[in-house]
Amino acid sequence: MDYKDLVGFMVKSIVDHPDQVEIHEVEGEKSTIIELRVTKEDVGKVIGKHGRIAKAIRTIINASATKTGKRVMLEILD
């Protein structure tokens, strides 16, 4: 499973500027870090009230990663 595409699909469907979404994937032995960068106007939409949308995205990613035994972390960068 490509987590980069999964995050890209979810985030691009909720932001106003989907062409400016940048996603970088950093592979490790036991974990994968996905770095997400969006425009300043879209940061609030990705995080959501009290972090609910960000938490939901992280939950979906971790649920899809359970078969591989890896831990996947999402970092939303400024």
PyRosetta script that sets phi, psi and omega in degrees:
from pyrosetta import init, pose_from_sequence

init()
pose = pose_from_sequence("MDYKDLVGFMVKSIVDHPDQVEIHEVEGEKSTIIELRVTKEDVGKVIGKHGRIAKAIRTIINASATKTGKRVMLEILD")
pose.set_psi(1, 135.1)
pose.set_omega(1, 178.5)
pose.set_phi(2, -97.0)
pose.set_psi(2, 105.7)
pose.set_omega(2, -176.6)
pose.set_phi(3, -68.6)
pose.set_psi(3, -29.6)
pose.set_omega(3, 179.3)
pose.set_phi(4, -61.4)
pose.set_psi(4, -43.7)
pose.set_omega(4, 178.5)
pose.set_phi(5, -68.3)
pose.set_psi(5, -37.9)
pose.set_omega(5, 179.6)
pose.set_phi(6, -63.1)
pose.set_psi(6, -47.2)
pose.set_omega(6, 178.5)
pose.set_phi(7, -65.3)
pose.set_psi(7, -42.0)
pose.set_omega(7, 179.3)
pose.set_phi(8, -59.5)
pose.set_psi(8, -42.4)
pose.set_omega(8, 179.4)
pose.set_phi(9, -63.3)
pose.set_psi(9, -46.0)
pose.set_omega(9, -177.8)
pose.set_phi(10, -67.3)
pose.set_psi(10, -45.4)
pose.set_omega(10, -175.2)
pose.set_phi(11, -71.2)
pose.set_psi(11, -42.4)
pose.set_omega(11, -178.1)
pose.set_phi(12, -64.9)
pose.set_psi(12, -22.6)
pose.set_omega(12, 179.7)
pose.set_phi(13, -81.2)
pose.set_psi(13, -13.6)
pose.set_omega(13, -178.3)
pose.set_phi(14, -111.8)
pose.set_psi(14, -12.6)
pose.set_omega(14, -177.3)
pose.set_phi(15, -93.3)
pose.set_psi(15, 163.9)
pose.set_omega(15, 178.4)
pose.set_phi(16, -83.7)
pose.set_psi(16, -26.1)
pose.set_omega(16, -178.1)
pose.set_phi(17, -120.8)
pose.set_psi(17, 74.8)
pose.set_omega(17, -176.6)
pose.set_phi(18, -67.6)
pose.set_psi(18, -20.7)
pose.set_omega(18, 179.8)
pose.set_phi(19, -74.9)
pose.set_psi(19, -13.8)
pose.set_omega(19, -179.4)
pose.set_phi(20, -104.8)
pose.set_psi(20, 15.9)
pose.set_omega(20, 176.9)
pose.set_phi(21, -83.0)
pose.set_psi(21, 126.8)
pose.set_omega(21, 178.3)
pose.set_phi(22, -118.7)
pose.set_psi(22, 130.9)
pose.set_omega(22, -179.5)
pose.set_phi(23, -130.6)
pose.set_psi(23, 126.8)
pose.set_omega(23, 176.4)
pose.set_phi(24, -121.7)
pose.set_psi(24, 138.6)
pose.set_omega(24, -178.1)
pose.set_phi(25, -114.0)
pose.set_psi(25, 125.6)
pose.set_omega(25, 179.2)
pose.set_phi(26, -112.7)
pose.set_psi(26, 112.9)
pose.set_omega(26, -177.6)
pose.set_phi(27, -87.8)
pose.set_psi(27, 136.6)
pose.set_omega(27, 172.9)
pose.set_phi(28, -125.1)
pose.set_psi(28, -176.3)
pose.set_omega(28, -179.8)
pose.set_phi(29, -68.7)
pose.set_psi(29, -49.7)
pose.set_omega(29, -176.7)
pose.set_phi(30, -112.3)
pose.set_psi(30, -5.1)
pose.set_omega(30, -178.1)
pose.set_phi(31, -143.6)
pose.set_psi(31, 158.9)
pose.set_omega(31, 175.8)
pose.set_phi(32, -127.9)
pose.set_psi(32, 132.5)
pose.set_omega(32, 178.2)
pose.set_phi(33, -109.2)
pose.set_psi(33, 127.8)
pose.set_omega(33, 177.5)
pose.set_phi(34, -109.4)
pose.set_psi(34, 118.2)
pose.set_omega(34, -179.8)
pose.set_phi(35, -99.2)
pose.set_psi(35, 123.6)
pose.set_omega(35, -176.4)
pose.set_phi(36, -114.7)
pose.set_psi(36, 129.7)
pose.set_omega(36, 178.3)
pose.set_phi(37, -128.4)
pose.set_psi(37, 124.9)
pose.set_omega(37, 177.7)
pose.set_phi(38, -128.7)
pose.set_psi(38, 172.7)
pose.set_omega(38, 178.8)
pose.set_phi(39, -68.5)
pose.set_psi(39, 161.4)
pose.set_omega(39, -177.9)
pose.set_phi(40, -61.4)
pose.set_psi(40, -33.2)
pose.set_omega(40, 179.9)
pose.set_phi(41, -69.5)
pose.set_psi(41, -27.9)
pose.set_omega(41, -174.9)
pose.set_phi(42, -93.9)
pose.set_psi(42, -7.7)
pose.set_omega(42, -177.9)
pose.set_phi(43, -60.5)
pose.set_psi(43, -42.5)
pose.set_omega(43, 179.6)
pose.set_phi(44, -63.5)
pose.set_psi(44, -34.2)
pose.set_omega(44, 178.9)
pose.set_phi(45, -70.8)
pose.set_psi(45, -34.5)
pose.set_omega(45, -179.7)
pose.set_phi(46, -74.7)
pose.set_psi(46, -37.0)
pose.set_omega(46, -179.2)
pose.set_phi(47, -79.7)
pose.set_psi(47, -44.5)
pose.set_omega(47, 179.4)
pose.set_phi(48, 80.5)
pose.set_psi(48, 173.2)
pose.set_omega(48, 178.9)
pose.set_phi(49, -67.2)
pose.set_psi(49, 125.8)
pose.set_omega(49, -179.5)
pose.set_phi(50, 56.8)
pose.set_psi(50, 25.0)
pose.set_omega(50, 176.6)
pose.set_phi(51, 76.0)
pose.set_psi(51, 19.6)
pose.set_omega(51, -174.9)
pose.set_phi(52, -67.2)
pose.set_psi(52, -42.1)
pose.set_omega(52, -178.2)
pose.set_phi(53, -69.7)
pose.set_psi(53, -42.6)
pose.set_omega(53, 177.8)
pose.set_phi(54, -60.6)
pose.set_psi(54, -41.0)
pose.set_omega(54, 179.0)
pose.set_phi(55, -65.1)
pose.set_psi(55, -39.7)
pose.set_omega(55, 178.8)
pose.set_phi(56, -65.2)
pose.set_psi(56, -41.5)
pose.set_omega(56, 177.9)
pose.set_phi(57, -63.0)
pose.set_psi(57, -43.6)
pose.set_omega(57, 179.0)
pose.set_phi(58, -63.0)
pose.set_psi(58, -38.2)
pose.set_omega(58, 179.2)
pose.set_phi(59, -64.7)
pose.set_psi(59, -43.3)
pose.set_omega(59, 179.4)
pose.set_phi(60, -64.5)
pose.set_psi(60, -42.0)
pose.set_omega(60, 179.4)
pose.set_phi(61, -63.8)
pose.set_psi(61, -45.4)
pose.set_omega(61, -179.6)
pose.set_phi(62, -67.2)
pose.set_psi(62, -33.7)
pose.set_omega(62, 176.4)
pose.set_phi(63, -65.6)
pose.set_psi(63, -37.6)
pose.set_omega(63, 179.1)
pose.set_phi(64, -75.6)
pose.set_psi(64, -18.5)
pose.set_omega(64, -178.5)
pose.set_phi(65, -92.0)
pose.set_psi(65, -4.3)
pose.set_omega(65, -175.9)
pose.set_phi(66, -65.8)
pose.set_psi(66, -30.1)
pose.set_omega(66, 179.7)
pose.set_phi(67, -68.1)
pose.set_psi(67, -33.5)
pose.set_omega(67, -177.9)
pose.set_phi(68, -82.6)
pose.set_psi(68, -17.5)
pose.set_omega(68, -179.0)
pose.set_phi(69, 79.7)
pose.set_psi(69, 7.0)
pose.set_omega(69, 178.6)
pose.set_phi(70, -95.5)
pose.set_psi(70, 158.8)
pose.set_omega(70, 174.3)
pose.set_phi(71, -103.0)
pose.set_psi(71, 132.0)
pose.set_omega(71, -179.9)
pose.set_phi(72, -116.0)
pose.set_psi(72, 127.2)
pose.set_omega(72, -179.2)
pose.set_phi(73, -117.3)
pose.set_psi(73, 139.4)
pose.set_omega(73, 178.1)
pose.set_phi(74, -108.4)
pose.set_psi(74, 125.3)
pose.set_omega(74, 175.8)
pose.set_phi(75, -116.2)
pose.set_psi(75, 125.5)
pose.set_omega(75, 177.4)
pose.set_phi(76, -98.6)
pose.set_psi(76, 113.7)
pose.set_omega(76, -174.7)
pose.set_phi(77, -97.6)
pose.set_psi(77, 152.2)
pose.set_omega(77, 177.4)
pose.set_phi(78, -79.5)
pose.dump_pdb("model.pdb")
